[in-house]
Amino acid sequence: MENFPAYYTMLFNAITEALRLIGKSRHADAALLLKDAQIRAEDAYIEADSSPASPED
């Protein structure tokens, strides 16, 4: 299996949970979860983009 960036996994898991909440008619909770995941994923993306590259052997 391919190793995906942390922000991808974070968003995927949040979407999965949001769909579960929507299935239980908890739409407001799903929206809050997705908004929080968006912020955390953006922060993780920026952090990964600004991190120095790993030295090659």
QUIZI-V911621 format. One line per field, one symbol per residue. ss: DSSP state (A for helix, B for strand, O for the rest). phi: phi as a letter, one per 20 degrees, with the letter a starting at -180 (. if undefined). burial: I if it has 16 or more other C-alpha atoms within 10 Angstrom, else O. A space follows every 10 residues. Layout:
ss->???
phi->???
burial->???
//
This chain:
ss->OOOOOAAAAA AAAAAAAAAA AAAOOOAAAA AAAAAAAAAA AAAAAAAAAA OOOOOOO
phi->.feefgfffg fgfffgffff fffemdffff ffffffffff fffffffffe fffffee
burial->OOOOOOIOOO IOOIIOIIOO IOOOOOOOOI OOIIOOIIOO IOOIIOOOOO OOOOOOO
//
